[in-house]
Amino acid sequence: MWVLKWLVIVAMICGVCGCAGMNSTDQRALSGGAIGSVAGLGAAAVIGAPLLVGVAAGAAAGAVGGVVIDQMQR
């Protein structure tokens, strides 16, 4: 169990460090994908669909939405 805990901590640190130097389009795509994956997970849990499918669909839709929003604001 402690190995899993350390792997999660290392993954979170790498995720935060990997965001340095991103432009606004990259940032919006990443944040849209993260928000979409959580929304997709929640929707899949509510309707009884496979959770991974909900996460993947939500992440894809969120990333595309983030890029579209970024392009609209320019």
C-alpha positions as CSV (number, residue, x, y, z in Angstrom):
1,M,0.0,0.0,0.0
2,W,2.8,2.4,0.8
3,V,4.3,1.8,-2.7
4,L,1.0,3.0,-4.3
5,K,1.0,6.1,-2.1
6,W,4.6,7.0,-3.2
7,L,3.8,6.4,-6.8
8,V,0.8,8.8,-6.6
9,I,3.0,11.4,-4.9
10,V,5.7,11.1,-7.6
11,A,3.2,11.2,-10.4
12,M,1.6,14.4,-8.9
13,I,5.1,16.1,-8.6
14,C,5.9,15.1,-12.2
15,G,2.6,16.4,-13.4
16,V,3.1,19.8,-11.7
17,C,6.7,20.1,-13.0
18,G,5.6,19.1,-16.5
19,C,3.3,22.1,-16.9
20,A,6.1,24.7,-16.8
21,G,6.6,26.6,-20.1
22,M,3.1,25.9,-21.6
23,N,1.4,28.4,-23.7
24,S,-2.3,29.4,-23.2
25,T,-3.6,26.9,-25.7
26,D,-1.8,24.0,-24.0
27,Q,-2.9,25.1,-20.6
28,R,-6.5,25.3,-21.6
29,A,-6.4,22.0,-23.4
30,L,-4.9,20.3,-20.3
31,S,-7.3,21.9,-17.8
32,G,-10.3,21.2,-20.1
33,G,-9.2,17.6,-20.4
34,A,-8.8,17.3,-16.6
35,I,-12.2,18.9,-15.9
36,G,-13.8,16.8,-18.7
37,S,-12.4,13.5,-17.3
38,V,-13.9,14.2,-13.9
39,A,-17.2,15.1,-15.5
40,G,-17.1,12.0,-17.7
41,L,-16.3,9.8,-14.7
42,G,-19.3,11.3,-12.8
43,A,-21.6,10.9,-15.7
44,A,-20.6,7.3,-16.3
45,A,-21.0,6.5,-12.7
46,V,-24.6,8.0,-12.7
47,I,-25.8,6.3,-15.8
48,G,-24.0,3.0,-15.2
49,A,-21.6,3.1,-18.2
50,P,-18.0,1.8,-18.0
51,L,-16.0,4.3,-16.0
52,L,-13.0,4.3,-18.3
53,V,-15.1,5.1,-21.3
54,G,-16.7,8.0,-19.4
55,V,-13.2,9.3,-18.4
56,A,-11.8,9.0,-22.0
57,A,-14.8,10.6,-23.6
58,G,-14.9,13.4,-21.1
59,A,-11.2,14.1,-21.4
60,A,-11.4,14.2,-25.2
61,A,-14.4,16.5,-25.1
62,G,-12.8,18.7,-22.5
63,A,-9.5,19.1,-24.3
64,V,-11.2,20.0,-27.5
65,G,-13.5,22.4,-25.7
66,G,-10.4,24.0,-24.1
67,V,-8.7,24.6,-27.4
68,V,-11.9,26.0,-28.9
69,I,-12.4,28.4,-26.0
70,D,-8.8,29.5,-26.3
71,Q,-9.2,30.2,-30.1
72,M,-12.5,32.1,-29.5
73,Q,-10.8,34.4,-27.0
74,R,-8.0,35.4,-29.4
